[in-house]
């Protein structure tokens, strides 16, 4: 059941494609950023739950606030590193900005998240049954 669900969302790797080293590096960086971003958000939520359940007790409030603080700091460091890594690589003469650029990383993250979590269909008003792209005023027939 779990394996069928995992393969229903799609696979990250294409068996027919030959991957270059820049593809592997870009996908690896995107996976690290995606996983660390998800973990940071989960730690923020966990810290919020701990803060709510602390009851105002100082010995329980401090770990909750520290959890939120370090998770936000982690997100900030992730974003700074996405923008600083290509510049640092170019300064060192590695010419990595062509596959470690923020635009390439964010495009890869978007592609990976679509493959991992399934594509989300956007709501298009132009294709609605009302023809003119607007919703009814009272929403009674939705």
C-alpha positions in Angstrom: 0.0 0.0 0.0 2.7 2.5 1.0 4.9 1.6 -2.0 2.0 2.0 -4.4 1.3 5.4 -2.9 4.9 6.4 -3.2 5.1 5.4 -6.9 1.7 7.0 -7.7 3.2 10.5 -7.0 6.0 9.9 -9.5 9.7 9.3 -9.2 12.5 11.8 -8.8 14.9 10.1 -11.2 14.2 9.3 -14.8 15.7 5.9 -15.8 16.0 7.0 -19.4 18.0 10.1 -18.7 21.8 10.4 -18.4 22.6 12.7 -15.5 25.6 15.1 -15.6 27.5 16.2 -12.6 25.9 19.6 -12.6 22.4 18.0 -12.5 23.5 15.8 -9.6 24.9 18.8 -7.6 21.8 21.0 -8.4 19.3 18.3 -7.4 21.3 17.5 -4.2 21.4 21.2 -3.2 17.7 21.4 -4.0 16.9 18.3 -1.9 18.9 19.7 1.1 17.2 23.0 0.9 13.7 21.4 0.5 14.2 19.0 3.4 15.8 21.7 5.7 13.0 24.1 4.9 10.3 21.5 5.7 12.1 20.6 8.9 12.4 24.3 9.9 8.7 24.8 9.4 8.0 21.7 11.4 10.2 22.9 14.2 8.4 26.3 14.2 5.1 24.5 14.5 6.4 22.2 17.2 7.8 25.2 19.1 4.4 26.9 18.9 2.7 23.9 20.2 5.2 23.7 23.1 4.7 27.4 23.8 0.9 27.0 23.9 1.2 24.0 26.2 3.8 25.6 28.5 1.2 27.3 30.6 3.4 30.3 31.2 6.0 28.3 33.1 9.5 29.7 32.5 11.2 26.3 32.3 8.9 25.3 29.5 8.7 28.6 27.7 12.4 28.9 27.1 12.8 25.7 25.1 9.8 26.5 23.0 11.1 30.0 22.2 14.5 28.6 21.5 13.0 26.0 19.1 11.2 28.7 17.2 14.2 31.0 17.2 16.6 28.4 15.9 14.2 27.3 13.2 13.7 30.8 12.0 17.5 31.3 12.1 17.9 28.1 10.0 15.5 29.4 7.3 17.4 32.7 7.2 20.7 30.8 6.8 19.3 28.6 4.1 18.1 31.6 2.1 21.4 33.5 2.6 23.4 30.4 1.5 21.3 30.0 -1.6 22.3 33.5 -2.7 25.8 33.5 -1.3 27.1 30.1 -2.6 27.2 31.1 -6.3 29.0 34.3 -5.6 31.5 32.6 -3.3 32.1 29.9 -5.9 32.7 32.4 -8.6 35.1 34.3 -6.3 37.0 31.1 -5.8 37.2 30.6 -9.6 35.0 27.5 -9.7 32.4 28.9 -12.2 29.5 27.3 -10.4 26.9 30.0 -10.9 25.5 28.3 -14.0 24.1 25.4 -12.0 24.0 26.7 -8.5 22.3 30.0 -9.2 19.2 30.8 -7.1 17.0 30.7 -10.1 18.1 27.1 -11.0 17.9 26.0 -7.4 14.3 27.4 -7.0 13.2 25.8 -10.3 14.7 22.5 -9.2 13.0 22.8 -5.8 9.7 23.5 -7.5 10.1 20.5 -9.9 11.1 18.2 -7.0 8.3 19.3 -4.8 5.9 18.7 -7.7 7.3 15.2 -8.2 7.4 14.4 -4.4 4.1 15.8 -3.3 2.1 15.7 -6.5 1.2 18.5 -8.9 -1.4 20.9 -7.6 -4.0 22.1 -10.1 -4.6 25.8 -9.9 -8.1 27.1 -9.9 -8.7 28.9 -13.3 -11.7 31.1 -13.4 -11.5 31.3 -17.2 -12.4 27.6 -17.5 -15.3 27.8 -15.1 -18.8 26.8 -16.3 -20.0 30.4 -15.9 -18.1 31.5 -19.1 -17.2 35.0 -18.1 -14.6 34.0 -15.5 -16.5 35.2 -12.5 -18.2 33.3 -9.6 -21.8 33.8 -8.8 -22.6 36.4 -6.2 -24.3 34.2 -3.7 -22.4 30.9 -4.3 -25.7 29.0 -3.9 -25.1 26.7 -6.8 -21.5 25.7 -5.9 
